[in-house]
């Protein structure tokens, strides 16, 4: 390999001068789709052409100074646009959101099992504004924007409407019970006789766990979206997931990232925002880079089979729902 790097400085100009060549580097030669492990100059061409259609002097030689070459078709190489921009048609991996929310990721294009209608999949907290059984923050028919409001999306950027979602169950939430509110007010008045500027609040605890954070948007027109995932391609079905398995995602904030599954069947507490904690069970945790705004991204294995729906994470970990549970609860299919 060192020989190739040393020779690259001398051969770069010669190769880049060839017609149709758009780049050159050092890598491993492939046969079919298999990596042979043999070093080669990787010569990128906009489109592979037969030797007969090129002038002889512009044909990439099989060897240069005794070193192998490997020609790879790259297409036109362009600067990649920011995932927070308006895209028409848009595709999974870009910004989306409920008109009163911030922004998350368009996860996938799915089909209703009964009506066969195309819809888009993301999280409840992305498309339904974090609606729970305790508080409905959105309703069917609400506008869904691409990009999401945080990224500058307005009502003119509508691509559809909220169709249905699975409500979240908060573990702890501020009580709206009239009796509890009266007790809290009375307690606050007594406390303020001793300590000013303090307030008593009563919270209600819920015991139910969540399995999914998911929602659907009905499209204004099927032509507004592409089913292929940005930087990944077509989804090749669904699969189960195991510890140690490699996974990937295409998200609004961190783009295409990959990692390895740390645990499955996981129960953990997730903080929605201050004073709102939610328990989830049967979740998958992966050592994979993700950041706020990646919520809603589809998680796939390396064979492009969907395995989960990203909804939460920390500085070190990414957490996702099992895709089989998401599809069953929403009654849709990929």
C-alpha positions in Angstrom: 0.0 0.0 0.0 2.9 2.4 0.8 4.1 2.0 -2.8 0.8 3.3 -4.1 0.7 6.3 -1.8 4.3 7.2 -2.9 3.5 6.8 -6.6 0.2 8.7 -6.3 1.9 12.1 -6.4 3.6 11.1 -9.7 0.5 9.5 -11.3 -2.3 11.8 -10.1 -1.8 14.4 -12.9 -1.6 11.8 -15.6 -4.8 10.0 -14.5 -6.8 13.2 -13.9 -6.0 14.3 -17.4 -7.8 11.3 -18.9 -11.2 12.0 -20.4 -14.1 11.1 -18.1 -11.9 10.7 -15.0 -13.2 12.7 -12.1 -11.0 11.5 -9.3 -8.3 9.1 -8.1 -7.2 7.7 -4.8 -5.7 4.6 -3.2 -7.8 1.7 -2.0 -8.5 -2.0 -2.5 -9.4 -3.6 -5.8 -12.9 -5.2 -6.1 -14.1 -8.1 -8.1 -17.8 -7.9 -8.6 -18.8 -6.5 -5.2 -16.1 -8.3 -3.2 -13.1 -6.6 -1.8 -10.0 -8.6 -3.0 -7.7 -7.0 -0.4 -5.3 -6.2 -3.2 -4.1 -2.5 -3.3 -4.9 -0.4 -6.4 -5.2 3.1 -7.7 -9.0 3.7 -7.5 -9.9 5.7 -10.6 -13.3 7.4 -10.4 -15.1 8.0 -13.7 -18.3 9.8 -14.3 -19.6 6.9 -16.3 -17.9 3.6 -17.4 -17.4 3.6 -21.1 -16.1 0.8 -23.4 -12.5 1.2 -24.5 -13.8 1.4 -28.1 -15.7 4.6 -27.4 -12.6 6.4 -26.1 -9.5 7.6 -27.8 -6.7 5.1 -26.9 -4.7 7.7 -25.0 -7.7 8.3 -22.7 -8.3 4.6 -21.7 -7.3 4.0 -18.1 -4.5 1.5 -18.2 -4.7 -1.7 -16.2 -1.4 -1.0 -14.6 0.7 2.2 -14.1 4.4 1.6 -13.4 3.5 -2.0 -12.5 0.8 -0.9 -10.0 -2.8 -2.0 -10.5 -5.7 0.3 -11.3 -9.4 -0.2 -10.6 -12.1 1.9 -12.4 -15.1 2.9 -10.3 -18.2 4.6 -11.8 -19.0 7.6 -9.5 -21.6 9.6 -11.5 -21.4 13.4 -11.2 -20.0 14.3 -7.8 -21.8 17.3 -6.3 -21.7 19.2 -3.0 -24.3 17.6 -0.8 -27.1 19.8 0.4 -28.0 20.4 4.0 -30.7 18.1 5.3 -32.6 21.0 6.8 -33.5 22.5 3.5 -36.9 22.2 1.7 -36.7 19.3 -0.8 -39.3 18.3 -3.4 -39.6 15.5 -3.7 -38.2 14.9 -0.2 -37.0 11.6 1.0 -36.3 9.8 4.3 -33.4 11.3 6.2 -34.4 14.9 5.9 -36.0 17.4 8.3 -39.8 17.1 9.0 -42.1 18.2 11.8 -45.5 19.0 13.2 -46.4 22.7 12.6 -46.2 23.4 16.3 -43.1 21.3 17.0 -39.4 21.8 16.2 -37.9 19.3 13.7 -37.0 15.6 13.5 -36.3 13.1 10.7 -38.6 11.7 8.1 -38.0 8.0 8.8 -39.6 6.0 6.0 -42.4 5.8 3.4 -44.9 3.2 4.4 -48.2 1.8 3.2 -51.5 1.4 5.2 -52.3 -2.3 5.4 -56.0 -1.6 4.8 -56.2 1.3 2.4 -52.8 0.7 0.7 -52.3 4.5 0.9 -48.7 5.8 1.1 -47.8 7.7 4.3 -44.6 8.9 6.0 -43.4 7.5 9.3 -41.6 9.3 12.1 -41.9 9.7 15.9 -44.9 10.8 17.9 -42.8 13.7 19.3 -41.9 14.7 15.8 -45.2 14.4 14.0 -47.7 14.6 16.9 -45.8 17.1 19.1 -45.2 14.6 21.9 -48.9 13.9 22.5 -49.7 11.6 25.4 -52.7 10.0 27.1 -52.4 12.8 29.6 -52.2 15.7 27.1 -53.1 15.7 23.4 -50.8 18.3 21.9 -51.9 17.5 18.3 -54.9 16.2 16.4 -55.5 14.4 13.2 -55.4 16.8 10.3 -52.7 19.1 11.7 -50.2 20.3 9.1 -46.9 18.4 8.7 -44.1 20.5 7.3 -40.9 19.7 5.4 -38.6 21.1 6.6 -39.8 21.3 10.2 -40.5 24.6 11.9 -37.1 24.8 13.6 -35.4 24.7 10.2 -37.6 27.5 8.8 -40.6 25.4 7.6 -43.8 27.4 7.3 -47.4 26.4 6.3 -46.3 26.9 2.7 -43.9 23.9 3.2 -46.7 21.5 4.1 -46.4 18.0 2.6 -49.3 16.4 4.5 -51.3 16.1 7.6 -51.0 14.1 10.9 -53.0 10.9 10.4 -52.6 8.8 13.5 -50.1 8.2 16.3 -49.6 6.0 19.4 -50.0 8.2 22.5 -47.1 8.3 25.0 -47.7 7.5 28.6 -45.7 9.8 30.9 -44.3 8.3 34.0 -44.6 11.5 35.9 -46.7 14.6 35.0 -48.2 17.6 36.7 -51.6 16.7 38.1 -54.6 18.4 36.6 -57.0 16.9 39.2 -59.1 19.7 40.8 -58.8 18.2 44.3 -55.0 17.9 43.9 -54.8 21.5 42.6 -56.8 22.8 45.5 -54.5 21.0 48.0 -51.4 22.4 46.2 -52.8 26.0 46.3 -53.7 25.6 50.0 -50.3 24.2 50.8 -48.6 27.0 48.9 -50.4 29.7 50.9 -49.4 28.0 54.2 -45.8 27.6 53.0 -45.6 31.3 52.0 -46.4 32.3 55.5 -42.9 30.9 56.4 -41.0 31.0 53.1 -41.9 33.4 50.3 -41.5 32.7 46.6 -42.1 29.0 46.9 -44.8 26.9 45.4 -46.1 23.4 46.1 -46.8 21.2 43.0 -48.4 17.7 43.0 -47.4 15.1 40.4 -49.2 12.0 39.3 -47.2 8.8 38.7 -48.2 6.3 36.0 -47.0 2.7 35.9 -47.4 1.8 32.2 -44.4 1.4 30.0 -44.1 2.6 26.4 -43.1 0.3 23.6 -43.0 2.8 20.7 -42.7 6.5 19.9 -44.3 6.7 16.5 -46.8 8.5 14.2 -47.9 8.7 10.6 -48.6 11.6 8.2 -50.9 11.3 5.3 -49.4 12.9 2.1 -51.0 15.7 0.2 -49.6 13.9 -2.9 -47.5 10.7 -3.4 -45.2 12.7 -5.7 -44.0 14.8 -2.8 -41.7 12.0 -1.5 -39.3 9.3 -2.6 -39.1 6.0 -0.8 -35.3 5.7 -1.1 -33.4 6.7 2.1 -30.9 9.5 1.6 -27.4 8.0 1.3 -28.7 4.5 2.0 -31.0 3.5 -0.9 -34.1 1.3 -1.0 -35.3 -0.5 2.1 -34.9 -4.3 1.6 -37.6 -5.4 4.0 -37.4 -5.9 7.8 -35.3 -8.1 10.1 -34.8 -8.9 13.8 -31.9 -7.5 15.7 -29.3 -9.1 18.0 -26.5 -7.8 20.3 -23.3 -7.1 18.5 -25.0 -6.6 15.1 -24.0 -3.6 13.0 -26.6 -1.0 12.2 -26.9 2.3 10.4 -29.2 5.3 10.1 -29.7 8.4 8.0 -30.8 11.4 10.1 -31.4 15.1 9.8 -28.6 16.2 12.1 -25.7 13.7 11.9 -26.4 12.3 8.5 -25.4 8.7 7.8 -23.8 7.0 10.8 -23.2 3.5 11.9 -22.6 1.5 15.0 -23.1 -1.7 16.9 -26.0 -2.9 19.0 -25.2 -2.9 22.7 -28.3 -4.4 24.2 -31.8 -5.6 23.3 -35.0 -6.1 25.4 -33.9 -2.9 27.2 -36.1 -1.0 29.7 -35.0 2.6 30.4 -36.3 6.0 31.5 -36.3 8.8 28.9 -36.7 12.5 29.7 -39.0 14.2 27.3 -38.4 17.6 28.9 -38.3 19.1 32.4 -40.8 17.4 34.7 -41.7 14.8 32.0 -40.2 11.3 32.3 -41.2 8.4 30.2 -40.4 4.7 30.7 -39.8 2.5 27.7 -39.5 -1.3 27.6 -38.3 -3.8 25.0 -36.0 -1.2 23.4 -32.7 -1.6 21.5 -29.6 0.4 22.5 -26.7 0.9 20.1 -23.3 2.5 20.3 -24.0 4.9 17.4 -23.7 8.6 16.9 -26.9 10.6 16.9 -28.0 14.0 18.0 -31.3 16.0 18.6 -33.1 16.2 15.3 -32.2 12.6 14.3 -35.4 11.4 16.0 -37.6 9.5 13.6 -34.8 8.0 11.5 -35.2 4.5 10.4 -32.5 2.1 11.7 -31.3 -0.5 9.2 -28.8 -3.4 9.2 -26.0 -3.5 6.7 -28.3 -5.4 4.3 -30.6 -2.4 4.3 -33.3 -4.2 6.2 -35.2 -2.1 8.7 -34.8 -3.1 12.3 -36.0 -0.1 14.3 -37.1 3.6 14.7 -34.7 6.0 16.4 -36.4 8.1 19.1 -33.8 8.9 21.9 -30.2 8.9 22.8 -27.4 10.3 25.0 -23.9 11.6 24.2 -22.8 8.0 23.8 -25.8 5.9 22.9 -28.7 5.7 20.5 -32.1 4.1 21.5 -34.7 2.8 19.1 -38.0 0.9 19.0 -38.2 -2.5 17.3 -39.6 -1.9 13.8 -41.9 -4.9 14.0 -43.7 -3.3 17.0 -43.9 0.1 15.3 -45.4 -1.4 12.1 -47.9 -3.5 14.1 -49.1 -0.6 16.3 -49.6 1.7 13.3 -51.0 -1.0 11.0 -48.7 -0.2 8.2 -46.0 -2.0 6.1 -42.8 -0.9 4.5 
